[in-house]
Amino acid sequence: MRIRDGKRTDVPIRHPLPLHWSEGTDYYVKSDPDFKKLIYSHCHKRLRLRAKPGDTIFFRTLWRDKQYFIGYFTIKTRTGDPLNPILIANPEASLLIKTFTAAISPAMIRILNPRATARRERMYPPNIFAMFLGREFLALNNNRTAWLKKQLRGVASATRP
């Protein structure tokens, strides 16, 4: 995310970082979710309020104008303030994909969100993906969750966090 006039913004950086930029001055890396500690504690408060133990949260990111899944957490416990909960993931039931190999395709979107209606020939820029998958979140039923977990586990370079 970009830093402007010494203040953090929610403006993503959509190009390779210039060599003269330094972290903390020109840009910052969001620390949430923390894939090393398996904690989700700052972003998307509405999602964290709704999530309960046993739920699975999938994470995606934008890289070079394409959307990718980067992993998922299966929630083990929910702690902290009830109005601002901290979600702690189960390491055995969570997955981190270390490379950009799980690209989100139009076919995948149609399976995850049956209400997504787009013409086959239409281009799929990042904002279309966000619209079909939800800006905050998209609640999936058990069958879709199991299908997506299976797809992500099938990615060859996937490793457990």
PADRENMAR-672594 format. One line per field, with one value per residue (C-alpha): residue in three letters; x, y, z; residue number from 1. Coordinates in Angstrom, 3 decimals. Layout:
// residues N
r <- [ALA; ...]
u <- [X; ...]
v <- [Y; ...]
w <- [Z; ...]
k <- [NUM; ...]
This chain:
// residues 161
r <- [MET; ARG; ILE; ARG; ASP; GLY; LYS; ARG; THR; ASP; VAL; PRO; ILE; ARG; HIS; PRO; LEU; PRO; LEU; HIS; TRP; SER; GLU; GLY; THR; ASP; TYR; TYR; VAL; LYS; SER; ASP; PRO; ASP; PHE; LYS; LYS; LEU; ILE; TYR; SER; HIS; CYS; HIS; LYS; ARG; LEU; ARG; LEU; ARG; ALA; LYS; PRO; GLY; ASP; THR; ILE; PHE; PHE; ARG; THR; LEU; TRP; ARG; ASP; LYS; GLN; TYR; PHE; ILE; GLY; TYR; PHE; THR; ILE; LYS; THR; ARG; THR; GLY; ASP; PRO; LEU; ASN; PRO; ILE; LEU; ILE; ALA; ASN; PRO; GLU; ALA; SER; LEU; LEU; ILE; LYS; THR; PHE; THR; ALA; ALA; ILE; SER; PRO; ALA; MET; ILE; ARG; ILE; LEU; ASN; PRO; ARG; ALA; THR; ALA; ARG; ARG; GLU; ARG; MET; TYR; PRO; PRO; ASN; ILE; PHE; ALA; MET; PHE; LEU; GLY; ARG; GLU; PHE; LEU; ALA; LEU; ASN; ASN; ASN; ARG; THR; ALA; TRP; LEU; LYS; LYS; GLN; LEU; ARG; GLY; VAL; ALA; SER; ALA; THR; ARG; PRO]
u <- [0.000; 1.149; 2.299; 1.472; 2.586; 3.822; 0.420; -0.622; -3.344; -5.451; -4.148; -2.663; 0.531; -0.232; 3.238; 6.686; 8.252; 10.884; 14.353; 14.671; 11.477; 11.904; 9.428; 8.054; 8.718; 7.146; 5.076; 4.063; 3.067; -0.236; 0.355; -3.125; -3.661; -0.469; 0.332; 3.245; 1.241; -2.053; -3.907; -6.510; -7.028; -7.338; -8.987; -12.594; -14.266; -17.682; -16.208; -14.418; -17.637; -19.502; -16.823; -16.965; -14.765; -14.865; -15.452; -12.969; -11.761; -10.164; -7.690; -7.021; -4.706; -4.125; -0.781; 0.023; -3.654; -4.763; -6.550; -5.065; -6.034; -3.166; -4.556; -7.153; -7.566; -9.905; -10.795; -9.811; -10.676; -12.064; -10.618; -10.344; -13.011; -16.410; -16.854; -13.393; -12.504; -9.188; -9.412; -6.800; -6.448; -5.950; -2.514; -3.475; -6.577; -5.085; -3.111; -0.696; 0.158; 3.639; 3.520; 0.955; -0.323; -3.973; -5.360; -9.044; -10.771; -14.224; -15.229; -14.211; -16.276; -19.361; -19.013; -18.433; -21.120; -23.946; -25.509; -22.491; -23.817; -21.367; -21.064; -18.435; -16.565; -16.368; -12.982; -12.418; -10.509; -9.808; -12.901; -15.147; -13.582; -14.165; -17.779; -18.500; -16.605; -17.736; -15.882; -15.943; -16.661; -18.812; -20.393; -19.966; -22.018; -20.328; -20.165; -18.508; -16.093; -15.066; -14.693; -12.484; -10.319; -9.794; -8.824; -6.319; -4.806; -4.281; -1.979; 1.451; 3.359; 0.953; 2.496; 1.068; 1.868]
v <- [0.000; 3.497; 6.173; 9.730; 12.860; 10.694; 9.030; 5.472; 5.126; 2.258; 2.900; -0.303; -0.269; -1.842; -1.728; -3.035; -1.036; 1.473; 0.626; 3.932; 3.338; 2.164; 0.362; 2.636; 5.794; 5.214; 2.084; -0.372; -4.003; -4.746; -7.068; -8.517; -11.399; -12.584; -15.844; -16.621; -16.370; -17.435; -14.416; -12.206; -9.164; -5.785; -5.789; -6.428; -6.015; -7.107; -10.411; -10.967; -10.243; -12.841; -15.577; -18.336; -21.346; -23.899; -21.297; -20.982; -17.615; -17.496; -14.759; -13.272; -10.604; -8.569; -9.020; -7.583; -6.824; -10.412; -11.835; -14.852; -16.906; -16.881; -19.284; -19.850; -19.996; -22.363; -20.569; -22.392; -19.748; -16.263; -14.076; -10.466; -7.795; -9.123; -5.947; -6.256; -9.968; -11.594; -14.790; -17.494; -20.176; -23.902; -24.645; -28.183; -26.961; -23.811; -23.336; -20.737; -20.644; -19.172; -18.372; -16.796; -20.065; -20.080; -17.559; -16.765; -17.626; -16.717; -20.392; -20.428; -17.312; -18.891; -21.887; -19.774; -17.184; -18.579; -15.114; -13.822; -13.155; -12.022; -12.686; -15.241; -12.823; -10.100; -9.123; -9.786; -6.866; -6.829; -4.782; -7.430; -10.094; -7.944; -7.382; -11.083; -12.255; -9.414; -6.304; -7.272; -10.984; -13.596; -16.256; -19.726; -22.796; -26.014; -27.567; -24.516; -24.215; -27.873; -27.473; -24.390; -26.021; -29.004; -26.718; -24.802; -27.941; -29.187; -26.295; -27.916; -25.225; -24.994; -25.543; -25.438; -22.291]
w <- [0.000; -0.756; 1.716; 0.649; 2.497; 5.357; 5.870; 5.142; 2.539; 1.241; -2.270; -3.678; -5.716; -9.082; -10.625; -9.749; -6.940; -8.099; -6.822; -4.929; -2.868; 0.705; 2.932; 5.635; 3.629; 0.227; 0.827; 3.515; 3.579; 5.268; 8.194; 8.206; 7.833; 9.491; 7.684; 10.009; 13.237; 11.574; 12.956; 11.301; 13.497; 11.741; 8.317; 7.339; 10.704; 9.383; 8.246; 11.553; 13.464; 11.418; 11.378; 13.963; 14.789; 11.984; 9.250; 6.388; 5.131; 1.675; 0.800; -2.604; -3.917; -7.024; -8.760; -12.183; -12.802; -12.147; -9.122; -7.331; -4.311; -1.822; 0.744; 3.414; 7.166; 8.954; 12.167; 15.359; 17.963; 18.196; 20.938; 21.985; 22.134; 20.968; 18.885; 17.307; 17.401; 16.607; 14.584; 15.122; 12.450; 12.808; 11.260; 10.193; 8.337; 6.772; 3.586; 2.222; -1.471; -1.823; -5.544; -7.828; -9.283; -8.182; -10.652; -10.367; -13.625; -14.944; -14.690; -11.036; -10.371; -11.956; -9.610; -6.492; -7.259; -9.413; -9.556; -11.490; -14.952; -17.567; -21.245; -22.115; -24.381; -21.743; -20.366; -16.660; -15.166; -11.418; -10.568; -12.160; -9.941; -6.875; -7.905; -8.410; -5.329; -3.068; -2.007; 1.674; 1.416; -0.279; 1.924; 0.393; 1.222; 2.407; -1.087; -2.645; 0.284; -0.070; -3.858; -3.520; -0.825; -3.121; -6.009; -3.892; -2.356; -5.901; -6.693; -6.940; -5.085; -2.161; 1.259; 4.729; 6.731]
k <- [1; 2; 3; 4; 5; 6; 7; 8; 9; 10; 11; 12; 13; 14; 15; 16; 17; 18; 19; 20; 21; 22; 23; 24; 25; 26; 27; 28; 29; 30; 31; 32; 33; 34; 35; 36; 37; 38; 39; 40; 41; 42; 43; 44; 45; 46; 47; 48; 49; 50; 51; 52; 53; 54; 55; 56; 57; 58; 59; 60; 61; 62; 63; 64; 65; 66; 67; 68; 69; 70; 71; 72; 73; 74; 75; 76; 77; 78; 79; 80; 81; 82; 83; 84; 85; 86; 87; 88; 89; 90; 91; 92; 93; 94; 95; 96; 97; 98; 99; 100; 101; 102; 103; 104; 105; 106; 107; 108; 109; 110; 111; 112; 113; 114; 115; 116; 117; 118; 119; 120; 121; 122; 123; 124; 125; 126; 127; 128; 129; 130; 131; 132; 133; 134; 135; 136; 137; 138; 139; 140; 141; 142; 143; 144; 145; 146; 147; 148; 149; 150; 151; 152; 153; 154; 155; 156; 157; 158; 159; 160; 161]
